[in-house]
């Protein structure tokens, strides 16, 4: 079906709004650059399309999975006398390195096939890791909510209502509506300080040197660099699973097997490359977005060119500092309310991953693996000052839990997981706030 230019632009704008609420929330929570986030969401999407031969209609936005990694590295840095702004570039180095995991797994898929590789990352490993990601972040959500519980509860109520009873686009953008609704109410009651918006320019460059990973090497703390890499890289094992689930969902929506062509190895390379490049310039890790898959299902327009138009809109918006300042003025209670739902949903996705893959908890090996992942990640987070000092570096609870889980799964007998045998289970790893069903 041939679309007019006007209709393509309209549909592209719709895709941008679908990704917008979730994408801008990550820099708001972490302190990363808002403008750089929008720039590299757009550029990352274009990079992904280039790597996948312009065939896959996916949009790449900010990944929620790395929130715990950013928070951990910032805590490491502040313990060493750095400010949050000074510590974040170190976290970006860790995210940059995590992109290489995508390349390695893509190479393994190309060489050995998905079934052999995925035996090392079954749901009994990835599910508990995803659960732990949400639970270890829960404390920060409560802290933000405590600034004004009424505003936080309003954000939560809007998200729940839109997600459960919304129709069409309303159901696809619950985060955006929750943010806007509670933000507007907070502004009406004088809770927000808009002076930074008045001072910001209308046009400006989206990337600042001091926010990039390159700035670290002016006076590097090599121990913190190593700690950031070790803390964040294991999280990419969960995001790789999310990527595979999203590509399965997009394939189901469009009716084409993108795992076969252009191939899962190409989509992984595109996602990993977009993530690594974004992190170098101070933007969050990228990931394929379930919201935009929902838009594909809603409109029945599967043209990848429309998604690329959305990417261009995001790039244009990144050059407006006044807009970024408006987002940055969002009250802490709004962030807390949205985060409370988001972090809970991340953990719920981990449970869904385990349930829909029918993991057998009568098997002792599975109980042991899940128990070790959950206890190590949460216990170290809240009982050991967020990390374990090994002398040469510090390891976060999530990093230790992921490494232990992968090791136990590899050495304990009874691993019967077979990737591809359960389509529903393969798609049950989406970190996004709403899971729009793509099946007819």
N, C-alpha and C positions, 0 to 999 in steps of 0.2 A: 504494500500500500504506500503510495507516494503522499507525503505530507507537505503542506505549504510551509513556507518559511515562518509565517506568523504562528502556526500551530506548533512547529518545532520549538520556537522560542518560548511559547507558553508552557509546553510540556517540560522543557529544560528548567524553567523557573520553578515549576512544581517539584521537580527532583531536588533542586537546591533547597527548597523549604523543607522537604522531607528529611534531608540529612542535617539541617541547620541546627536544630535544638540540641541534638546529641553531640555534634561536632564542637560547638562553641562551649559546651559544658566542661569538656576536658581541660582546656586552658584556664577556665574560671576556677576549677577545683585545684589544679596543680600550680598555677601561677605562670605557666608558659605564655608565650606571646600569642595574643588573639589574632593579630594580623598575619603572622607567620603560619598559624594553624589554618586559616582560610586559604592562604596562598598555596600551601603544600597539600591541602585536601584537593584543590583543583589540579595542581601539577602532578600530584601522585596518581590521580585518576587518569590523567593523560598518559603518564608513564605506563600504568597498568594496561591501558588499551593498546599502546604501542607494542608491549611485550606479548600481548595475546592476539596479535594480528587484527586488531580492531573488531573482534568478533563477540566479546563478552560484554553485555550491557550492565556493568557493575560500577558503582560509585564507591570511592575510598574516602572514609572520614576518620575522625579520631577514634583510637581504640581505648575502651575502658579497661581492658585487661591489665594494662601497665600502670594503673593508678597507684597500686600498692608499691610498685617498684620505684616510682617517682617519690612517694612519701618516705620510703625507707632510705633512699639515697640522700634526700634533703635532711633527714634526721642524722644520718652519718656526718654530713657536711657541717651542720650546725653544732654538732658535738665537737667538731674540730675548729670551731670559731668562724665558720663561714655564715653568710646570710642565705636566705632562701634563694635569692636571685643568683648568688654566686655558686650555690650547690646544684641548681637545676641543670646547667650545662654538663656536669659530671654524669647526671642521670641520662642525658641525651647521648653520651658516649656509650653507656650500657645498652640503650635502645638501638643505637647504630650497629653495635655488634650482634644484637639479637636478629637483625635482618639477615645475617649470614646463616643463621639456622635454617631460614627459608631456602636459601640457595643449596645448603647441604642436603636437606630433605628432598628438594626438587631433583637434585642429582641422583639421590637414592631411588626415588620413584622412577626416574627415567631408566636407571640401570637394572633395578630388581623388581619393579612393580609395586603397586600400593599395598597389596595384601601382606607381603613379606615385611615391609617397612613398618606398617601400622601395628604389627604384633608387639612392637616395643612401646607403643603409646595407646593401649586399649582404654576403654572408658573407666576401668577400675583405677587407672592412674589419672587421667585427665579430669574425670568427674570430681573426685575429692579436691584436686588442685583448684578447680573453678569454684567449688564451695568455699574453700579457704580464702580465695581472693576477696570474695564479698565479705566474709566474716571479719577478716583482719582490717578491713576499711571501715567497719561499722562505727567505731568510736569517733572518728572524725565527723561523720554525718550527724551524730547526736550532739557533738560539740557545736556545730554550726546551727542546728535547729534551736539550741538553747538561747540563741540571740533573740529570737521572737517565735515562740511556738505557734502562735496563731497564723503567721505568714507561712511557716513551714507546713502546717496542717492544710492550709489552703492549696499550696502547691501539690501536696500529696493527693488531696481530694480531686483536683482537676485532672491529674494524671490517671487516677483510677477510673474516674467517670469516662474520660475519653477513650481509655484503653478497653473498657468493658462494654460501654454502650454507644460509643461514637460510631459514625458511619462515614464511609469513604475516606477522604484525606484526614478527617478529624481523628480517626482510629490509628492512622499511620504516624501522626506527629503529636503524640501525647506529651512528650517532653517539652517541645516548643510551646505548646499551649499552657502547660503547667508553669513554665518559666515566665511567660508573658503575663498570664493572669495574676500570679502572685506578685510579680514585679510592679505591675500597674497599681495594684492595691497598696503595696508598700510605698510607692511614690505618692499616691493620693494622701497618705497619712504622714508624709514628710519624713519617712525613714531613710530615704536615699539622699546621698550627697552628689549632685550633678555638676559640681565645679570642674572636675576633670574633663567633662564633655565640653564645657564652655572654652576651656583652654586648648583643647585638641584641634589640630588643623583638619581641614577637609580632605586634603590629599597629602600622602607621605609614603615613604618606603616601608614595606611590611617587615623587613628584617633588620635587626640591629646587631652589630658585631658582638656586644657584650652578652647577648642571649644565645649565641651560637656555640656549638661544641668546640670550634676552633679557638675560642677565647681562653679555654682552659689551659692551653699549652704556652701561654705567656708566663705563667708561674704555676706549673702543674703539681698536684699532690698525687703522686703515683699510687700510693696506698688507697686513696679514695677512688681513683680510676679503676683499680683492680676490684675494689669492693663493689663499685657500681656495676661492673660487667658481670660479676658472679651473682649479684642480687637480682639482676634484671633478665639476663639471657635465658634462664630456665623457664620464665613466664612465656617465652615465645613458643614453647611446646604446646601450651594450651591455645595460643592464638593460631597456630598452624591448624589445629583441629577445628577451630572456629572457621577458618578460611575454607577448609574442605567442606564443612557443613554448608557454608554459604554458597559455594560453587554448586553443590548438589541441589540446593534450593533454587538457584537461578536456572539451572538446567531443567529442573522440573517445571518451573514457571514458563520458560520460553519454549520448551519442547525440543531442545537440542542437547546432546550429550557433550558438554564443555569439558568434562573430565577426560574424554577421549580426544576431542579436537576443539580448540588448539592444544589441549592437554593440561593436566593438573600441574605438570612441571613448569609450564609457561605461566600459569596463573600464580603459582607460588613465587616464581622469580619476580613477576610484576609487583606483587604485594610486598615482598621483601625489599626490593629495590626502592619502592616508594617510601617504605618505612625508614630505611637507612638514610636516604637523601634528606627526608623531612627532618630527621633528628639532628643531622649535622647543622641545620640552620635554625634550631631551637623550636621546632614544631613537634607535636606529639606523634607517636607511632600511628600508622594508618592501618585500616582494616576494611574489608568489604562490608557494605552496610545493608542490614536486613530491611530497614525502612524503604530503601530504594527498590528492593525486590518487591516490597508491598506495592509500590507505585506501578511497577511493571504489571503486576497482577491486576491492579485496579484499572489501568488505562488500556491494557492489551496492546500497547505499543512497545515493541521490543528493539527498536532501532538504537544501536549503541551510540549513534551520532547525537541523539537527544541527550544522553547522559554526558557526552563530551561538552555539549552546550551548557549544562549545569555546572560543569567544572570551570568553564570560562567565566560564568557569572560569579563563582566563588573567588576566582583570581581577581576579577575587577573589584569586588567588594573589599578585598584585602588591602587595597591601596587607600582606604578611607580611615584614618586614625580616629576621627570623631565617632564613627560607628563602633570601632573597637572599644573606645572609652565608654560608650553607652552600655555595652555589654559588661565591661569591667566594674561598673557601678552597681551591679546587681547585689542586693542585700545578702548577707551571709545566711539568713534564715531561708531564703529561696533556694540557695545552693544546698543547704542542709536537707530541706524537704525533698528536693529532687534526688539528692544523693542517697537518702534513706531508702527510697523506693529502688533506685538503681542498684545499690549494693546488695539489697535483698534479692533483687531479680537475678543478679549475677550468681549468687549462691543457689537460687532456685534452678537456674539453668544447669548447674552442676548436678543437682538432684535429678533433673529431667534426663540428663545424659546417661546417668546410671540406670534409671528406671526404664527408659525406652530401649536401652541396649540389653535389658533383662539380665543385669549382672547378678550372679548367683552368690548371695551372702551366706549360703550354707557351706560354701567352700572356705576352709580356714585361710587359704592363701589370700583370698579377696578381703576377708575381714582384717587380716594383718596389714595388708597394703593400705587400705583405706584408713585404718586406725593410726598408723604411723604418719601418714600424710597430714591428717587433721590435727593430731596432737602436737606434732612438731611445729607446724605452721602457726597455729594459734598459741601454743604454749610459749614458743620463743618470742612471738610478738608481744604478749602481755605479761610474760614472766621472766624475760631475760634482756630487758632494755632493747627489744626489737631485733637483736642480732646476737650471734655467737662469735666471740673473738677467737680466731685460730692462730693468733700470733702474727702471721704475715698479712692477714686480711680478716674482714668480718663477713659472715654469711647471714643473710636474712632468713627468717623462718620459712618463707615461701621457697627460697632457693634450696635450702636443706631438704625440705619436704619433697620437692620435685625430684631432686637427685636420688633421694632414698627410695621414693616410689618407683622410679624407673629401674633402679638397681634391683629392688625386690621382685618386681615383675619379671625381670630378665632371669633371675636365678631360681625363683621358686617354681616348682613343677605345677602343671595344670593350666597353663595359659592356652585357652581354647578360642580366643577372640579371632574373628575373621572379618576383616573390613569388606564392606560391600554386600554382606548377607542380610543386612537390616537397613533399608533405605531410610526409614523413619529415625532410627537411632543415629545414623550417620549425619543427619541434619540437626540433631538436638544439641548443638554446641554454639548457639548464637548469643553473644553477650548483650545484644541490644535490648532496650527496654520493652519493646513490643515484638511479639513473634507473630507476624501476619501469616496466616496459613496460605500456602501457595498451591495446594492441591485443589482441584475442582471437586 
